């Protein structure tokens, strides 16, 4: 047992009675307000002058960034900007996990189909992921990784990973063949610029015009 980090009320041991946000547990009554306040703080840190400039965007899926070991999955858009990486989360779903344990390969296939359907429903209704302002305004949650705070960055045709001083995040592309693979030169230039601490707009400018 423990207490809610916001209101101090006793909370249970299991996820139905609390949710972890920013390394602290909050009761379900307090969670919406805590998330809204954090979202606004993050939005303000992103938009502080000068405004960020978009370099690349693509749909992704990730684990719960506050509590990676649970079964919650986030859908949204990964936005690479000159100020850093933004994840605009637009939906969530629960990872399928029952069939594989009970029925082996057939169960794994069933789980994959179930999860694909859940992911597609959680992704439904997104706007133009290339519109930075719209993505920020419409996001349920915002996560911002400032360029100067990123310690390690890696991009493949399957995923995008970054590591900060106090944690890491892994995002899997959901439409890699269409939205990622044709732009690998741009992504590689962005990664190299961030790693080297260079001006990412200068490194990526020529590739953005293609």
Rosetta blueprint (number, residue, H / E / L):
1 X L
2 X E
3 X E
4 X L
5 X L
6 X L
7 X L
8 X L
9 X L
10 X E
11 X E
12 X L
13 X L
14 X L
15 X L
16 X L
17 X L
18 X E
19 X E
20 X E
21 X E
22 X L
23 X L
24 X E
25 X E
26 X E
27 X E
28 X H
29 X H
30 X H
31 X H
32 X H
33 X H
34 X H
35 X H
36 X H
37 X H
38 X H
39 X H
40 X H
41 X H
42 X H
43 X H
44 X H
45 X H
46 X H
47 X H
48 X L
49 X L
50 X L
51 X L
52 X L
53 X L
54 X E
55 X E
56 X E
57 X E
58 X E
59 X E
60 X E
61 X E
62 X E
63 X E
64 X L
65 X L
66 X L
67 X L
68 X L
69 X L
70 X L
71 X L
72 X E
73 X E
74 X E
75 X E
76 X E
77 X E
78 X E
79 X E
80 X E
81 X E
82 X L
83 X L
84 X E
85 X E
86 X E
87 X E
88 X E
89 X E
90 X E
91 X E
92 X E
93 X E
94 X E
95 X L
96 X L
97 X L
98 X L
99 X H
100 X H
101 X H
102 X H
103 X H
104 X H
105 X H
106 X H
107 X H
108 X H
109 X H
110 X H
111 X H
112 X H
113 X H
114 X H
115 X H
116 X H
117 X H
118 X H
119 X H
120 X H
121 X H
122 X H
123 X H
124 X L
125 X L
126 X L
127 X L
128 X L
129 X L
130 X L
131 X L
132 X H
133 X H
134 X H
135 X H
136 X H
137 X H
138 X H
139 X L
140 X L
141 X E
142 X E
143 X E
144 X E
145 X E
146 X E
147 X H
148 X H
149 X H
150 X E
151 X E
152 X E
153 X E
154 X E
155 X E
156 X L
157 X L
158 X L
159 X E
160 X E
161 X E
162 X E
163 X E
164 X E
165 X L
166 X L
167 X E
168 X E
169 X E
170 X E
171 X E
172 X E
173 X E
174 X L
175 X L
176 X H
177 X H
178 X H
179 X H
180 X H
181 X H
182 X H
183 X H
184 X H
185 X H
186 X H
187 X H
188 X H
189 X H
190 X H
191 X H
192 X H
193 X H
194 X H
195 X H
196 X H
197 X L
198 X L
199 X L
200 X H
201 X H
202 X H
203 X H
204 X H
205 X H
206 X H
207 X H
208 X H
209 X L
210 X L
